[in-house]
Amino acid sequence: MRMITSMFAGAVLMLSTPAIASAQYANNAERKNIVETAVAAGNFTTLAGALAKAGLVDALSAEGPFTVFAPTDAAFARLPDDQRTAIMNDNALLKRVLLSHVISGVVNSSDALKMSGASKETLSGMMAQFKVNEGNVVVNLATVVDADILASNGVIHTIDRVIIPIEVEMAINSLQRQ
């Protein structure tokens, strides 16, 4: 379970002011870290397994702070079978996808609601584009469905789809043509 918990850490996206967030979250000893919190939630089994496979658990269990946009099991199930299989069978692609869900720093939902039109760099180097649609925060094409799940080293926002960087889509298309 520690391995799965540590793996989840690499998938976390974080935004905002690290110094403030660090003081706010790191001293909260009664809370679990991001990976432990996600594993305990029970609806991130696929994400936790992917984090373990990609070797990212320790990264997301670290001090942070991080903001993670965490796709649920249902979000992973929405991916076309061939795309999901290609990502899960290629550690480089898997790691790129997972790190596209994590931003260094903390962005709470109240902050995110003010960020429409703004972007933040994810740990993969991809830009996460924020917008507000009918009162809901949208990151790239993923809608936040459950916000502000606090952890000792940051915050988790549950999203309804997996964020796939364009270069990963292109790599998958290239693999499928071979």
C-alpha positions in Angstrom: 0.0 0.0 0.0 2.9 2.3 0.7 4.2 1.7 -2.8 0.8 2.5 -4.3 0.6 5.6 -2.1 4.0 6.8 -3.1 3.3 6.2 -6.8 0.2 8.4 -6.7 2.5 11.3 -5.8 3.8 11.7 -9.4 0.3 12.2 -10.8 -0.4 15.3 -8.7 -0.8 18.7 -10.2 -0.2 21.7 -8.0 -0.7 25.5 -8.4 -0.3 28.7 -6.3 2.1 29.9 -3.7 4.4 27.1 -2.4 5.6 29.0 0.8 2.1 29.7 2.0 0.8 26.2 1.0 3.8 24.5 2.7 3.0 26.2 6.0 -0.7 25.5 5.7 -0.4 21.8 4.8 3.0 20.4 5.8 2.4 21.0 9.5 -0.9 19.1 9.5 0.3 15.8 11.1 -3.2 14.4 11.5 -3.8 14.4 7.7 -2.5 11.7 5.3 -0.3 12.7 2.3 -1.8 12.9 -1.2 -1.1 9.3 -2.1 -2.5 7.9 1.2 -5.6 10.2 0.9 -6.3 9.0 -2.6 -5.8 5.4 -1.8 -8.2 5.7 1.2 -10.8 7.4 -1.0 -11.2 4.1 -2.9 -12.2 5.5 -6.3 -8.6 6.1 -7.5 -7.5 2.4 -7.8 -6.4 2.7 -11.5 -4.5 6.0 -10.8 -2.8 4.5 -7.7 -1.7 1.4 -9.7 -0.5 3.6 -12.6 1.5 5.7 -10.1 3.1 2.6 -8.7 3.9 1.3 -12.1 5.5 4.6 -13.2 7.5 4.8 -9.9 5.9 8.1 -8.8 4.5 7.2 -5.4 7.5 8.6 -3.4 7.4 11.8 -5.4 3.7 12.5 -4.4 4.4 11.4 -0.8 7.1 14.0 -0.5 6.7 17.3 1.4 5.2 19.3 -1.6 3.0 21.1 -1.6 1.2 19.8 -4.7 -2.2 20.2 -6.4 -3.3 16.9 -8.0 -6.1 16.7 -10.5 -7.0 13.1 -9.9 -9.0 11.1 -12.5 -11.3 8.5 -11.0 -11.5 4.9 -12.1 -14.5 5.9 -14.2 -12.4 8.5 -15.9 -9.8 5.9 -16.9 -12.6 3.6 -18.1 -13.8 6.4 -20.4 -10.5 6.2 -22.4 -10.8 4.1 -25.6 -9.4 0.6 -24.8 -6.5 0.9 -27.3 -5.5 4.3 -25.9 -5.6 3.1 -22.3 -3.7 -0.1 -23.2 -1.0 1.9 -25.1 -0.5 4.3 -22.2 -0.4 1.6 -19.5 2.0 -0.5 -21.4 4.6 2.3 -22.1 6.1 3.7 -18.9 7.4 6.8 -20.6 3.9 7.6 -21.9 2.4 6.7 -18.6 4.7 8.9 -16.6 4.1 11.8 -19.0 0.3 11.4 -18.6 0.5 11.2 -14.8 2.7 14.2 -14.4 0.3 16.2 -16.5 -2.1 16.0 -13.6 0.2 17.6 -11.0 1.2 21.2 -10.4 3.7 22.3 -7.8 2.0 24.5 -5.2 -1.6 24.6 -3.9 -4.6 25.8 -5.9 -7.8 25.6 -3.9 -11.2 25.7 -5.6 -11.7 29.3 -4.6 -8.4 30.2 -6.3 -9.2 28.1 -9.4 -12.6 29.8 -9.9 -10.6 33.1 -10.3 -8.2 31.6 -12.8 -10.4 31.3 -15.9 -8.2 31.9 -18.9 -5.0 31.4 -16.9 -2.6 28.5 -17.2 -0.1 26.8 -15.0 2.8 24.4 -15.9 2.4 20.8 -14.8 5.2 18.6 -13.6 5.3 17.1 -17.1 6.0 20.6 -18.6 2.5 20.7 -20.2 0.4 23.8 -19.6 -2.8 23.2 -17.6 -5.4 25.6 -19.0 -8.1 26.8 -16.6 -11.6 28.0 -17.3 -14.9 28.2 -15.5 -17.9 26.7 -17.3 -21.3 27.2 -15.6 -19.6 27.6 -12.3 -17.4 24.5 -12.7 -13.6 24.6 -12.9 -12.3 22.9 -16.0 -8.7 22.0 -16.5 -8.0 21.4 -20.1 -11.0 19.2 -20.9 -11.4 17.7 -17.5 -14.1 19.0 -15.1 -13.5 19.2 -11.4 -16.3 17.1 -9.8 -15.0 17.0 -6.2 -12.7 19.8 -5.0 -10.5 20.6 -2.0 -9.7 17.2 -0.7 -7.0 18.3 1.8 -3.8 16.2 2.4 -0.8 16.9 4.5 1.2 17.8 1.5 -1.3 19.6 -0.7 -4.8 19.2 -2.2 -6.6 16.8 -4.5 -9.3 17.8 -7.0 -11.2 14.9 -8.5 -11.7 15.2 -12.3 -14.0 13.4 -14.7 -11.4 12.5 -17.4 -7.8 11.7 -17.9 -5.7 14.6 -19.2 -3.7 13.3 -22.2 -1.0 15.6 -23.6 -1.0 16.1 -27.3 2.4 14.5 -27.8 1.2 11.4 -26.0 -1.8 11.2 -28.4 0.6 11.6 -31.3 2.9 8.9 -30.0 -0.1 6.5 -29.5 -1.3 7.2 -33.1 2.2 6.5 -34.4 2.4 3.2 -32.4 -1.0 2.1 -33.7 0.0 2.7 -37.3 3.1 0.4 -37.0 
